[in-house]
Amino acid sequence: MVTIYSKNNCVQCKMTKRFLEQHQVDFKEINLDEQPEFIEYVKGLGFSAAPVIETISETFSGFQPAKLKTLV
């Protein structure tokens, strides 16, 4: 399962979600603006900018098409 930690008005978040939707990759979205209790968790992973994409095998930040393609 893929989890995306996103924020409102985040262009890279929208691009990441659109990419996954277009490639029919199931994902769970956690909006950090609406669920701020997850902010400390994301910071604990070592990230301070959205989106943060978490899979079973890796976690990365930003819109990274090359890494997203590995999820397809």
N, CA, C and O atoms as a CHARMM CRD file, in Angstrom:
* protein
*
  288
    1    1 MET  N      0.82900  -1.18500   0.00000 PROA 1      0.00000
    2    1 MET  CA     0.00000   0.00000   0.00000 PROA 1      0.00000
    3    1 MET  C      0.87400   1.25000   0.00000 PROA 1      0.00000
    4    1 MET  O      1.93300   1.28100   0.62800 PROA 1      0.00000
    5    2 VAL  N      0.42700   2.25800  -0.69700 PROA 2      0.00000
    6    2 VAL  CA     1.12400   3.53500  -0.80100 PROA 2      0.00000
    7    2 VAL  C      0.36200   4.54900   0.04300 PROA 2      0.00000
    8    2 VAL  O     -0.86100   4.65000  -0.04600 PROA 2      0.00000
    9    3 THR  N      1.09200   5.29500   0.85900 PROA 3      0.00000
   10    3 THR  CA     0.50000   6.37000   1.65100 PROA 3      0.00000
   11    3 THR  C      1.14900   7.67400   1.23300 PROA 3      0.00000
   12    3 THR  O      2.37200   7.77400   1.13300 PROA 3      0.00000
   13    4 ILE  N      0.30600   8.67900   0.98900 PROA 4      0.00000
   14    4 ILE  CA     0.79600  10.00900   0.62900 PROA 4      0.00000
   15    4 ILE  C      0.39900  10.97500   1.73300 PROA 4      0.00000
   16    4 ILE  O     -0.77800  11.10600   2.07000 PROA 4      0.00000
   17    5 TYR  N      1.39100  11.64500   2.28500 PROA 5      0.00000
   18    5 TYR  CA     1.15200  12.70600   3.25600 PROA 5      0.00000
   19    5 TYR  C      1.18500  14.00600   2.45900 PROA 5      0.00000
   20    5 TYR  O      2.22600  14.38800   1.92400 PROA 5      0.00000
   21    6 SER  N      0.04300  14.68000   2.38400 PROA 6      0.00000
   22    6 SER  CA    -0.09000  15.85000   1.52600 PROA 6      0.00000
   23    6 SER  C     -0.52600  17.07300   2.31800 PROA 6      0.00000
   24    6 SER  O     -0.82100  16.99800   3.51100 PROA 6      0.00000
   25    7 LYS  N     -0.55700  18.19700   1.61900 PROA 7      0.00000
   26    7 LYS  CA    -1.04700  19.44700   2.20400 PROA 7      0.00000
   27    7 LYS  C     -1.96100  20.11700   1.18600 PROA 7      0.00000
   28    7 LYS  O     -1.87400  19.84700  -0.01200 PROA 7      0.00000
   29    8 ASN  N     -2.83800  20.99400   1.67200 PROA 8      0.00000
   30    8 ASN  CA    -3.68900  21.77600   0.78000 PROA 8      0.00000
   31    8 ASN  C     -2.82200  22.73800  -0.02600 PROA 8      0.00000
   32    8 ASN  O     -1.77200  23.18100   0.44000 PROA 8      0.00000
   33    9 ASN  N     -3.26600  23.05400  -1.22500 PROA 9      0.00000
   34    9 ASN  CA    -2.58000  24.01600  -2.09200 PROA 9      0.00000
   35    9 ASN  C     -1.13400  23.62600  -2.38200 PROA 9      0.00000
   36    9 ASN  O     -0.27100  24.49400  -2.50800 PROA 9      0.00000
   37   10 CYS  N     -0.86900  22.34300  -2.48800 PROA 10     0.00000
   38   10 CYS  CA     0.48300  21.83300  -2.75500 PROA 10     0.00000
   39   10 CYS  C      0.50000  21.27800  -4.18200 PROA 10     0.00000
   40   10 CYS  O     -0.11200  20.24700  -4.46400 PROA 10     0.00000
   41   11 VAL  N      1.20300  21.96700  -5.07000 PROA 11     0.00000
   42   11 VAL  CA     1.23200  21.56400  -6.47700 PROA 11     0.00000
   43   11 VAL  C      1.87800  20.19100  -6.64400 PROA 11     0.00000
   44   11 VAL  O      1.37200  19.35600  -7.39400 PROA 11     0.00000
   45   12 GLN  N      2.99600  19.94900  -5.95000 PROA 12     0.00000
   46   12 GLN  CA     3.65900  18.64800  -6.07600 PROA 12     0.00000
   47   12 GLN  C      2.76900  17.52400  -5.54400 PROA 12     0.00000
   48   12 GLN  O      2.79500  16.41100  -6.06900 PROA 12     0.00000
   49   13 CYS  N      1.98400  17.81000  -4.50700 PROA 13     0.00000
   50   13 CYS  CA     1.05000  16.80400  -3.98000 PROA 13     0.00000
   51   13 CYS  C      0.01400  16.44600  -5.04200 PROA 13     0.00000
   52   13 CYS  O     -0.26400  15.27000  -5.27800 PROA 13     0.00000
   53   14 LYS  N     -0.55400  17.47100  -5.68100 PROA 14     0.00000
   54   14 LYS  CA    -1.56300  17.23900  -6.71100 PROA 14     0.00000
   55   14 LYS  C     -0.98500  16.46100  -7.88300 PROA 14     0.00000
   56   14 LYS  O     -1.64000  15.56800  -8.42200 PROA 14     0.00000
   57   15 MET  N      0.23700  16.79600  -8.27900 PROA 15     0.00000
   58   15 MET  CA     0.87600  16.09300  -9.39400 PROA 15     0.00000
   59   15 MET  C      1.13800  14.62700  -9.03700 PROA 15     0.00000
   60   15 MET  O      0.96500  13.73900  -9.87200 PROA 15     0.00000
   61   16 THR  N      1.55200  14.38500  -7.80800 PROA 16     0.00000
   62   16 THR  CA     1.82300  13.01500  -7.36700 PROA 16     0.00000
   63   16 THR  C      0.53600  12.20000  -7.35700 PROA 16     0.00000
   64   16 THR  O      0.50500  11.07700  -7.86000 PROA 16     0.00000
   65   17 LYS  N     -0.51800  12.76200  -6.78800 PROA 17     0.00000
   66   17 LYS  CA    -1.80200  12.03900  -6.74400 PROA 17     0.00000
   67   17 LYS  C     -2.32700  11.78900  -8.15100 PROA 17     0.00000
   68   17 LYS  O     -2.83600  10.70500  -8.43900 PROA 17     0.00000
   69   18 ARG  N     -2.21000  12.78000  -9.03000 PROA 18     0.00000
   70   18 ARG  CA    -2.67700  12.62200 -10.40900 PROA 18     0.00000
   71   18 ARG  C     -1.90100  11.50900 -11.11300 PROA 18     0.00000
   72   18 ARG  O     -2.49000  10.69300 -11.82100 PROA 18     0.00000
   73   19 PHE  N     -0.59500  11.47500 -10.92100 PROA 19     0.00000
   74   19 PHE  CA     0.23100  10.42700 -11.53100 PROA 19     0.00000
   75   19 PHE  C     -0.24900   9.04900 -11.07900 PROA 19     0.00000
   76   19 PHE  O     -0.46000   8.15800 -11.90200 PROA 19     0.00000
   77   20 LEU  N     -0.41900   8.88000  -9.78000 PROA 20     0.00000
   78   20 LEU  CA    -0.83900   7.57400  -9.25500 PROA 20     0.00000
   79   20 LEU  C     -2.23600   7.19900  -9.74200 PROA 20     0.00000
   80   20 LEU  O     -2.48800   6.03900 -10.06900 PROA 20     0.00000
   81   21 GLU  N     -3.14300   8.17500  -9.79100 PROA 21     0.00000
   82   21 GLU  CA    -4.49800   7.89500 -10.28200 PROA 21     0.00000
   83   21 GLU  C     -4.46600   7.48800 -11.74900 PROA 21     0.00000
   84   21 GLU  O     -5.14700   6.54200 -12.14500 PROA 21     0.00000
   85   22 GLN  N     -3.67900   8.19600 -12.56000 PROA 22     0.00000
   86   22 GLN  CA    -3.59700   7.88500 -13.98700 PROA 22     0.00000
   87   22 GLN  C     -3.02100   6.49500 -14.23400 PROA 22     0.00000
   88   22 GLN  O     -3.35300   5.84700 -15.22700 PROA 22     0.00000
   89   23 HSD  N     -2.15800   6.04000 -13.32900 PROA 23     0.00000
   90   23 HSD  CA    -1.55000   4.72500 -13.47400 PROA 23     0.00000
   91   23 HSD  C     -2.23900   3.67100 -12.60500 PROA 23     0.00000
   92   23 HSD  O     -1.72800   2.56500 -12.42900 PROA 23     0.00000
   93   24 GLN  N     -3.39500   4.02700 -12.07100 PROA 24     0.00000
   94   24 GLN  CA    -4.24900   3.12200 -11.29900 PROA 24     0.00000
   95   24 GLN  C     -3.52200   2.46100 -10.13500 PROA 24     0.00000
   96   24 GLN  O     -3.66300   1.26200  -9.89300 PROA 24     0.00000
   97   25 VAL  N     -2.73700   3.27300  -9.41500 PROA 25     0.00000
   98   25 VAL  CA    -2.05700   2.80300  -8.21000 PROA 25     0.00000
   99   25 VAL  C     -2.91300   3.19700  -7.01700 PROA 25     0.00000
  100   25 VAL  O     -3.20700   4.37700  -6.82400 PROA 25     0.00000
  101   26 ASP  N     -3.31300   2.22000  -6.21900 PROA 26     0.00000
  102   26 ASP  CA    -4.10700   2.50900  -5.02800 PROA 26     0.00000
  103   26 ASP  C     -3.23600   3.21000  -3.99600 PROA 26     0.00000
  104   26 ASP  O     -2.09000   2.82600  -3.76300 PROA 26     0.00000
  105   27 PHE  N     -3.79800   4.24000  -3.38600 PROA 27     0.00000
  106   27 PHE  CA    -3.06000   4.93800  -2.34300 PROA 27     0.00000
  107   27 PHE  C     -4.01800   5.48400  -1.29900 PROA 27     0.00000
  108   27 PHE  O     -5.20400   5.69300  -1.55400 PROA 27     0.00000
  109   28 LYS  N     -3.47000   5.70400  -0.12900 PROA 28     0.00000
  110   28 LYS  CA    -4.19800   6.31100   0.97800 PROA 28     0.00000
  111   28 LYS  C     -3.59600   7.69300   1.17800 PROA 28     0.00000
  112   28 LYS  O     -2.37600   7.84200   1.24900 PROA 28     0.00000
  113   29 GLU  N     -4.44900   8.69900   1.26800 PROA 29     0.00000
  114   29 GLU  CA    -3.96500  10.06200   1.46300 PROA 29     0.00000
  115   29 GLU  C     -4.21200  10.51100   2.89200 PROA 29     0.00000
  116   29 GLU  O     -5.30300  10.33700   3.43600 PROA 29     0.00000
  117   30 ILE  N     -3.18500  11.09000   3.48700 PROA 30     0.00000
  118   30 ILE  CA    -3.32800  11.72000   4.79600 PROA 30     0.00000
  119   30 ILE  C     -2.96800  13.18700   4.60300 PROA 30     0.00000
  120   30 ILE  O     -1.81400  13.52600   4.34100 PROA 30     0.00000
  121   31 ASN  N     -3.97100  14.05300   4.73600 PROA 31     0.00000
  122   31 ASN  CA    -3.77000  15.48300   4.55400 PROA 31     0.00000
  123   31 ASN  C     -3.28600  16.07800   5.87200 PROA 31     0.00000
  124   31 ASN  O     -4.00100  16.06600   6.87300 PROA 31     0.00000
  125   32 LEU  N     -2.06800  16.59600   5.85500 PROA 32     0.00000
  126   32 LEU  CA    -1.45700  17.11200   7.08500 PROA 32     0.00000
  127   32 LEU  C     -2.12500  18.39100   7.58000 PROA 32     0.00000
  128   32 LEU  O     -2.03700  18.71300   8.76500 PROA 32     0.00000
  129   33 ASP  N     -2.79300  19.12300   6.68800 PROA 33     0.00000
  130   33 ASP  CA    -3.54400  20.30700   7.12400 PROA 33     0.00000
  131   33 ASP  C     -4.78600  19.89700   7.90600 PROA 33     0.00000
  132   33 ASP  O     -5.18400  20.57000   8.85700 PROA 33     0.00000
  133   34 GLU  N     -5.39600  18.78200   7.49600 PROA 34     0.00000
  134   34 GLU  CA    -6.62400  18.31400   8.13700 PROA 34     0.00000
  135   34 GLU  C     -6.35700  17.33300   9.27500 PROA 34     0.00000
  136   34 GLU  O     -7.19700  17.15800  10.15700 PROA 34     0.00000
  137   35 GLN  N     -5.18700  16.69300   9.25400 PROA 35     0.00000
  138   35 GLN  CA    -4.81900  15.72700  10.28800 PROA 35     0.00000
  139   35 GLN  C     -3.41500  16.05600  10.81300 PROA 35     0.00000
  140   35 GLN  O     -2.46700  15.30700  10.57700 PROA 35     0.00000
  141   36 PRO  N     -3.29500  17.17900  11.52400 PROA 36     0.00000
  142   36 PRO  CA    -1.96300  17.63700  11.97200 PROA 36     0.00000
  143   36 PRO  C     -1.27400  16.68600  12.95100 PROA 36     0.00000
  144   36 PRO  O     -0.07900  16.83300  13.21100 PROA 36     0.00000
  145   37 GLU  N     -2.00000  15.72400  13.49100 PROA 37     0.00000
  146   37 GLU  CA    -1.37600  14.76700  14.40600 PROA 37     0.00000
  147   37 GLU  C     -0.32000  13.91000  13.71000 PROA 37     0.00000
  148   37 GLU  O      0.48400  13.26000  14.37800 PROA 37     0.00000
  149   38 PHE  N     -0.31200  13.90000  12.35900 PROA 38     0.00000
  150   38 PHE  CA     0.67500  13.11700  11.60600 PROA 38     0.00000
  151   38 PHE  C      1.94100  13.91800  11.28300 PROA 38     0.00000
  152   38 PHE  O      2.90100  13.35400  10.75900 PROA 38     0.00000
  153   39 ILE  N      1.96000  15.21500  11.58600 PROA 39     0.00000
  154   39 ILE  CA     3.11700  16.05000  11.25300 PROA 39     0.00000
  155   39 ILE  C      4.37500  15.55500  11.96000 PROA 39     0.00000
  156   39 ILE  O      5.43300  15.45900  11.33800 PROA 39     0.00000
  157   40 GLU  N      4.27700  15.24700  13.22100 PROA 40     0.00000
  158   40 GLU  CA     5.45200  14.76500  13.96100 PROA 40     0.00000
  159   40 GLU  C      5.95000  13.43400  13.40700 PROA 40     0.00000
  160   40 GLU  O      7.15500  13.18100  13.38000 PROA 40     0.00000
  161   41 TYR  N      5.02300  12.58200  12.96600 PROA 41     0.00000
  162   41 TYR  CA     5.41300  11.30200  12.36600 PROA 41     0.00000
  163   41 TYR  C      6.24900  11.55300  11.11100 PROA 41     0.00000
  164   41 TYR  O      7.30300  10.94500  10.92800 PROA 41     0.00000
  165   42 VAL  N      5.76800  12.45700  10.24400 PROA 42     0.00000
  166   42 VAL  CA     6.47700  12.76000   8.99700 PROA 42     0.00000
  167   42 VAL  C      7.84000  13.38500   9.30500 PROA 42     0.00000
  168   42 VAL  O      8.83100  13.05400   8.65400 PROA 42     0.00000
  169   43 LYS  N      7.89700  14.28100  10.28500 PROA 43     0.00000
  170   43 LYS  CA     9.17800  14.87400  10.68200 PROA 43     0.00000
  171   43 LYS  C     10.11800  13.79600  11.20500 PROA 43     0.00000
  172   43 LYS  O     11.32500  13.85400  10.97300 PROA 43     0.00000
  173   44 GLY  N      9.56700  12.81700  11.90700 PROA 44     0.00000
  174   44 GLY  CA    10.36300  11.70700  12.41800 PROA 44     0.00000
  175   44 GLY  C     10.96100  10.84600  11.31500 PROA 44     0.00000
  176   44 GLY  O     11.98900  10.19700  11.50800 PROA 44     0.00000
  177   45 LEU  N     10.30600  10.84700  10.15200 PROA 45     0.00000
  178   45 LEU  CA    10.83800  10.12900   8.98900 PROA 45     0.00000
  179   45 LEU  C     11.98100  10.91200   8.34500 PROA 45     0.00000
  180   45 LEU  O     12.70500  10.39100   7.49600 PROA 45     0.00000
  181   46 GLY  N     12.13200  12.18100   8.76300 PROA 46     0.00000
  182   46 GLY  CA    13.21200  13.01200   8.23400 PROA 46     0.00000
  183   46 GLY  C     12.78800  13.99400   7.16300 PROA 46     0.00000
  184   46 GLY  O     13.63200  14.52600   6.44100 PROA 46     0.00000
  185   47 PHE  N     11.49000  14.24300   7.04800 PROA 47     0.00000
  186   47 PHE  CA    10.99000  15.12200   5.99000 PROA 47     0.00000
  187   47 PHE  C     10.31300  16.35400   6.57100 PROA 47     0.00000
  188   47 PHE  O      9.70800  16.30700   7.64200 PROA 47     0.00000
  189   48 SER  N     10.42900  17.46600   5.83500 PROA 48     0.00000
  190   48 SER  CA     9.78900  18.69700   6.28700 PROA 48     0.00000
  191   48 SER  C      8.94700  19.34000   5.19000 PROA 48     0.00000
  192   48 SER  O      8.39300  20.42200   5.38800 PROA 48     0.00000
  193   49 ALA  N      8.84400  18.68100   4.02800 PROA 49     0.00000
  194   49 ALA  CA     8.06000  19.21900   2.92200 PROA 49     0.00000
  195   49 ALA  C      7.18400  18.12300   2.33000 PROA 49     0.00000
  196   49 ALA  O      7.57800  16.95900   2.26200 PROA 49     0.00000
  197   50 ALA  N      5.99800  18.51400   1.90700 PROA 50     0.00000
  198   50 ALA  CA     5.06000  17.58500   1.28500 PROA 50     0.00000
  199   50 ALA  C      5.24400  17.62900  -0.23000 PROA 50     0.00000
  200   50 ALA  O      5.73900  18.62300  -0.76100 PROA 50     0.00000
  201   51 PRO  N      4.85500  16.57100  -0.92700 PROA 51     0.00000
  202   51 PRO  CA     4.29600  15.34100  -0.39000 PROA 51     0.00000
  203   51 PRO  C      5.39900  14.38600   0.09600 PROA 51     0.00000
  204   51 PRO  O      6.54100  14.43000  -0.36300 PROA 51     0.00000
  205   52 VAL  N      5.01400  13.54300   1.02200 PROA 52     0.00000
  206   52 VAL  CA     5.87300  12.44300   1.44600 PROA 52     0.00000
  207   52 VAL  C      5.15400  11.16300   1.03700 PROA 52     0.00000
  208   52 VAL  O      3.99800  10.94400   1.39800 PROA 52     0.00000
  209   53 ILE  N      5.84900  10.32700   0.28300 PROA 53     0.00000
  210   53 ILE  CA     5.28100   9.08000  -0.21700 PROA 53     0.00000
  211   53 ILE  C      5.94800   7.93800   0.54000 PROA 53     0.00000
  212   53 ILE  O      7.17200   7.80800   0.55700 PROA 53     0.00000
  213   54 GLU  N      5.11000   7.11400   1.16400 PROA 54     0.00000
  214   54 GLU  CA     5.62000   6.00700   1.97300 PROA 54     0.00000
  215   54 GLU  C      5.08800   4.69100   1.41300 PROA 54     0.00000
  216   54 GLU  O      3.88500   4.52400   1.21500 PROA 54     0.00000
  217   55 THR  N      6.01200   3.75800   1.16200 PROA 55     0.00000
  218   55 THR  CA     5.63200   2.41300   0.73900 PROA 55     0.00000
  219   55 THR  C      6.24200   1.42800   1.73100 PROA 55     0.00000
  220   55 THR  O      6.90900   1.82800   2.68400 PROA 55     0.00000
  221   56 ILE  N      6.01200   0.16300   1.50300 PROA 56     0.00000
  222   56 ILE  CA     6.58900  -0.85600   2.37900 PROA 56     0.00000
  223   56 ILE  C      8.11100  -0.80900   2.33900 PROA 56     0.00000
  224   56 ILE  O      8.77000  -1.03400   3.35400 PROA 56     0.00000
  225   57 SER  N      8.67400  -0.51400   1.16100 PROA 57     0.00000
  226   57 SER  CA    10.12000  -0.60800   0.99500 PROA 57     0.00000
  227   57 SER  C     10.87500   0.71900   1.02900 PROA 57     0.00000
  228   57 SER  O     12.08700   0.71800   1.24600 PROA 57     0.00000
  229   58 GLU  N     10.19600   1.85600   0.82000 PROA 58     0.00000
  230   58 GLU  CA    10.90800   3.12700   0.81700 PROA 58     0.00000
  231   58 GLU  C      9.98700   4.29900   1.13200 PROA 58     0.00000
  232   58 GLU  O      8.76200   4.19300   1.07100 PROA 58     0.00000
  233   59 THR  N     10.61900   5.41900   1.47000 PROA 59     0.00000
  234   59 THR  CA     9.91100   6.65500   1.73800 PROA 59     0.00000
  235   59 THR  C     10.68800   7.77900   1.07200 PROA 59     0.00000
  236   59 THR  O     11.90700   7.87600   1.22100 PROA 59     0.00000
  237   60 PHE  N      9.96800   8.64000   0.32700 PROA 60     0.00000
  238   60 PHE  CA    10.62800   9.76400  -0.33300 PROA 60     0.00000
  239   60 PHE  C      9.69100  10.95600  -0.37400 PROA 60     0.00000
  240   60 PHE  O      8.49500  10.84000  -0.10600 PROA 60     0.00000
  241   61 SER  N     10.25400  12.09900  -0.71400 PROA 61     0.00000
  242   61 SER  CA     9.50400  13.34300  -0.70200 PROA 61     0.00000
  243   61 SER  C      9.54300  13.98800  -2.07900 PROA 61     0.00000
  244   61 SER  O     10.49700  13.81200  -2.83700 PROA 61     0.00000
  245   62 GLY  N      8.49300  14.73800  -2.38900 PROA 62     0.00000
  246   62 GLY  CA     8.43500  15.48700  -3.64300 PROA 62     0.00000
  247   62 GLY  C      7.83000  14.68300  -4.77700 PROA 62     0.00000
  248   62 GLY  O      7.60600  13.47700  -4.66600 PROA 62     0.00000
  249   63 PHE  N      7.57200  15.38100  -5.86500 PROA 63     0.00000
  250   63 PHE  CA     7.05300  14.73000  -7.06700 PROA 63     0.00000
  251   63 PHE  C      8.24400  14.16000  -7.83500 PROA 63     0.00000
  252   63 PHE  O      9.00500  14.90100  -8.45800 PROA 63     0.00000
  253   64 GLN  N      8.39500  12.85100  -7.78400 PROA 64     0.00000
  254   64 GLN  CA     9.52300  12.16800  -8.41100 PROA 64     0.00000
  255   64 GLN  C      9.00900  11.07100  -9.34500 PROA 64     0.00000
  256   64 GLN  O      8.87300   9.91700  -8.93900 PROA 64     0.00000
  257   65 PRO  N      8.72200  11.43900 -10.60000 PROA 65     0.00000
  258   65 PRO  CA     8.14600  10.47000 -11.55100 PROA 65     0.00000
  259   65 PRO  C      8.93400   9.17200 -11.67400 PROA 65     0.00000
  260   65 PRO  O      8.33500   8.10400 -11.80100 PROA 65     0.00000
  261   66 ALA  N     10.25800   9.23700 -11.63900 PROA 66     0.00000
  262   66 ALA  CA    11.05400   8.01500 -11.79400 PROA 66     0.00000
  263   66 ALA  C     10.78400   7.04500 -10.63600 PROA 66     0.00000
  264   66 ALA  O     10.65500   5.84000 -10.85000 PROA 66     0.00000
  265   67 LYS  N     10.70100   7.56500  -9.43600 PROA 67     0.00000
  266   67 LYS  CA    10.40500   6.69000  -8.28000 PROA 67     0.00000
  267   67 LYS  C      8.94700   6.24300  -8.31000 PROA 67     0.00000
  268   67 LYS  O      8.63600   5.10500  -7.96000 PROA 67     0.00000
  269   68 LEU  N      8.05400   7.13900  -8.72800 PROA 68     0.00000
  270   68 LEU  CA     6.63800   6.76800  -8.78500 PROA 68     0.00000
  271   68 LEU  C      6.39600   5.66000  -9.81000 PROA 68     0.00000
  272   68 LEU  O      5.52900   4.81000  -9.60700 PROA 68     0.00000
  273   69 LYS  N      7.14900   5.66300 -10.89700 PROA 69     0.00000
  274   69 LYS  CA     6.98700   4.62000 -11.93300 PROA 69     0.00000
  275   69 LYS  C      7.26400   3.23300 -11.36800 PROA 69     0.00000
  276   69 LYS  O      6.69800   2.24800 -11.84200 PROA 69     0.00000
  277   70 THR  N      8.13100   3.14300 -10.35700 PROA 70     0.00000
  278   70 THR  CA     8.42200   1.83000  -9.78200 PROA 70     0.00000
  279   70 THR  C      7.21800   1.27800  -9.01800 PROA 70     0.00000
  280   70 THR  O      7.17400   0.08500  -8.71600 PROA 70     0.00000
  281   71 LEU  N      6.24600   2.12700  -8.70600 PROA 71     0.00000
  282   71 LEU  CA     5.05200   1.69100  -7.98400 PROA 71     0.00000
  283   71 LEU  C      3.96100   1.18500  -8.91500 PROA 71     0.00000
  284   71 LEU  O      2.98700   0.57700  -8.47100 PROA 71     0.00000
  285   72 VAL  N      4.12900   1.43900 -10.21500 PROA 72     0.00000
  286   72 VAL  CA     3.09500   1.06800 -11.19000 PROA 72     0.00000
  287   72 VAL  C      3.12700  -0.41600 -11.45900 PROA 72     0.00000
  288   72 VAL  O      2.33000  -0.91700 -12.25200 PROA 72     0.00000
